[in-house]
Amino acid sequence: MAQILYLTRIEIEFGASRLLPAECERAGMRRPLVVTDAGVRAAGVLDKALAAFATPPAVFDRTPPNPTEAAVRLAVEQLQAEGCDGLIAIGGGSSIDLAKGVAIAATHEGPLKRWATIEGGAVNITSKVLPVIAVPTTAGTGSEVARGAILIVDDGRKLGFHNWELLPKAAICDPELTLALPPHLTAATGMDAIAHCIETFLAPAFNPPADGIALEGLRRGWQSIERATRHGQDREARLDMMCASVHGAMAFQKGLGAVHSLSHSLGGINPRLHHGTLNAVFLPAVIRFNAEADSVKREQRMARLAHAMGLAGNDANAVADAITAMNARLGLPTGLAAMGAGPELDARIVEHALLDHCHKTNPRIASAEDYLALLAASR
């Protein structure tokens, strides 16, 4: 049976951050804790996002590039010490996911892994979670409109937490906050959004609205990622990338796939590796692998992807080759070897990829041997 759920309050326009105090009031937050990172603060983006507040709220700015359970504990300590009753996440997906982890940990007993999807605990997350408002400063993860979070727990695994109670009460999507994003982060986070649109469109679940949203997000993202990367002040391109990010995450309730199984696994093993960059590197090989899936062939999904991307060819090779070429033009790594991820990690990567929550929603279920071949093709 197909279940289609939409969604939350989304404000998407230049200057939308001015609405933040009113959205806090609507969500019942009297003393929010802002969750961000040191880079967002140092760049002055945090001040821009909070400019509409008469009295600036408390700030936790120690979000790591890949959010961890240890960072969640630190933020919970500050939240409790400050007497805060909700969370404003200002930053990329790491800050938004960390805020969701804090929302769980501050109101639910036990270690975080107890509430992870793969551990069967996500369904037990209750309405006691603290409210979260998300203000993305990158255009990539889409966590601002997603019911899930990805966190590295204390045993080193990178796990997903999925429950509709984690959906932010509002997503304040202000492209103004992305204008100063450096080119390499614009490219990497933008390819993350494009990966979401592609993977969720290829996922086999029946969800026609998600398919349409994913294709429109892909169209906008593909036509604008180079301009946004090369010309950061291009407002039209920045708006398109923000839309691509929102579209990808609105659609991925349908499921993701082997790209994310692999990037979650390798990102957990080596948290220094950027998630969006890993997705960009894994995409071409996984697209070719998925071309043989029955649902992909029956519904001509590769041709529909190619059409949304404006490609001359209409098969998996055309799509995969275009992504490889785009990665090169954007200055992203050419493969895993360029990222320092050698074959000595493959056995561990495959072990965790097989257990990842995205593994079973790939249109063609990968075996351990398939994953090893995908890693070799991505190196």
C-alpha positions, 0 to 999 in steps of 0.5 A: 500500500502506498502512503504519501504524506506531505509535509511541513510549513516551508518559507522559500524566498530571499529574505525569508529569515526575517520570519524566524521569530514569528515561526518560533512563536507559532511553534511555541518556542519561548527560549530556543537553542540555536544549533550551528557550527563555527564556520557559519558563525565565523562567516557572519551567516549566523548573524544574518539569520538571527537579525530579526530577533530583538534578543539573540537566543542562546547558541551551540556552535560546536556541530562537527562536519559529521554530527556525532552522539558526543556532540548531541550530548554536549548540546543537550547539556547546554540546552538544559542549562539554558532552560531552552524549550526548542531548537533552531538549526542554522547551517547545513545538514550536519547542524539540522541533523544534530538538532534532531538528535538533540530533540530526541536525546533531551526527551527520550531515555537511553543511548541514541542507537536505541532510537535508530531505524535499523535498530527498530527504535525509530517507530518508538520516537514520540511526540515528546521530542522538542520542536525544531525549526530548520534554516539551511545555509547550504542547498543540498541535504534537504534535512529541513523538510525531512523526517530523518537524521543521520548521526554517528553513534558512539559505536562508530556506526552512521545511523538513520533516525526516521520518524514524522515527529522529527520533521521540523515545524518550519523550514525557513529557506532563504537563498540569501544565506547561501550567497557566500557559500564557497565554490567547493561546498556549493558543488558538493552540497549541490550534487547531494541534492541532485543525488537525492532527486535521482535516487528517489526517482529510481526507487521502486516504491509507488509514489507519483507525486514524489516522482514529479517533485524529484524530476523538477528538483533535478531539472532546476539543480542540473541547470543551475549547479555550475552557475551557482558554483562559478558565480556565487552571487547569481541569485537565480541559480542560488534559488534553483539550488535551494529548490533542488534541495527542498525537492529532493528531500520532499521526494525521498520519503519514497526511499533512496538507494545504493549511493546512500548505502555506500556513502553512509557506510564510508562516511561513518568509517571516515567522518572527514569525507564529505557526504555530498562529495561521496554521493557524487562519486558513487552516482555514475556506477550505481546508475549503471547498476540500476539500469537493469532493474525491472522497475527502471526498465518498465517505466523508462526511468533512465530516459526520463532522468535524461530528459529532465537533465536535457541530455542528448542520450536517453540511457543509463550511460548518457546519465552516468557519463554526464554526471562524471563530466559534471563532477570534473567541471565542478572540481570534485574528486574523480573517484575514491582514490582521489579522496584517500579511500583505498580498497583496504576499507572495502570489506568494512564499507560493504558490511555496513552498506548491507545493513544501511536503511537505504539498502532495501529501497534500491531498485536492484538489491545489491549483494556483497559482491555487487557492492565490491564491484561498485566500489571498484568502479567508483575508485 
